[in-house]
Amino acid sequence: MVKKVVKITMQRLVDALVWNCPQYTRDGAFSACNNGDGTKSNCVKEKCSHVHNIFRTMADIQEGKIVVY
């Protein structure tokens, strides 16, 4: 079985991990970024992430499933 390798640029990785949220909302203990299309993303203050599981993403990079250049 050949494992699939995804190549992304360093800038693309940075853009995916941290981006500014123009519609940040706080609801009790939860924070979210309203993406404008009915979906929400994870946020820490006004910084949001398109990556829902940063630990899995980092493991994929270490295992060579994602190649950053």
C-alpha positions as CSV (number, residue, x, y, z in Angstrom):
1,M,0.0,0.0,0.0
2,V,1.4,3.4,-1.0
3,K,0.7,6.1,1.5
4,K,-0.6,9.4,0.2
5,V,1.8,12.3,0.7
6,V,0.5,15.9,0.7
7,K,2.9,18.7,-0.1
8,I,2.2,22.2,1.2
9,T,4.3,25.3,1.4
10,M,5.4,26.7,4.8
11,Q,3.2,29.8,4.2
12,R,0.2,27.6,3.5
13,L,0.7,25.8,6.7
14,V,1.0,29.0,8.7
15,D,-2.1,30.4,7.0
16,A,-4.0,27.2,7.9
17,L,-2.9,27.2,11.5
18,V,-3.4,30.8,12.4
19,W,-5.6,33.4,10.7
20,N,-7.5,36.5,11.8
21,C,-11.1,36.1,12.5
22,P,-13.3,39.1,11.4
23,Q,-16.4,37.7,13.2
24,Y,-15.1,36.4,16.5
25,T,-17.8,35.5,19.0
26,R,-17.7,34.4,22.7
27,D,-20.6,32.3,24.0
28,G,-20.0,31.5,27.7
29,A,-16.9,29.4,27.9
30,F,-16.8,28.8,24.2
31,S,-15.3,30.9,21.5
32,A,-15.8,30.6,17.8
33,C,-15.2,32.3,14.5
34,N,-18.3,32.6,12.3
35,N,-17.1,31.8,8.8
36,G,-20.1,33.5,7.2
37,D,-21.3,30.3,5.6
38,G,-23.1,28.8,8.6
39,T,-19.9,27.1,9.9
40,K,-17.7,28.0,12.8
41,S,-14.0,27.4,13.5
42,N,-11.9,27.0,16.6
43,C,-10.6,30.2,18.1
44,V,-8.4,31.6,20.8
45,K,-9.3,35.3,21.2
46,E,-9.2,36.7,17.6
47,K,-6.9,34.1,16.3
48,C,-8.6,31.1,14.7
49,S,-7.5,27.8,13.2
50,H,-8.7,25.9,10.2
51,V,-7.0,22.8,11.6
52,H,-9.3,21.1,14.1
53,N,-6.7,18.7,15.5
54,I,-3.3,20.3,15.6
55,F,-1.7,17.2,17.3
56,R,-2.9,14.9,14.4
57,T,-1.6,17.4,11.9
58,M,1.8,17.6,13.5
59,A,2.0,13.8,13.7
60,D,1.1,13.6,10.0
61,I,4.0,16.0,9.3
62,Q,6.4,13.9,11.4
63,E,5.3,10.7,9.7
64,G,5.8,12.2,6.3
65,K,2.1,12.2,5.3
66,I,2.3,16.0,4.9
67,V,5.5,17.4,3.5
68,V,6.2,21.1,4.3
69,Y,8.7,22.9,2.0
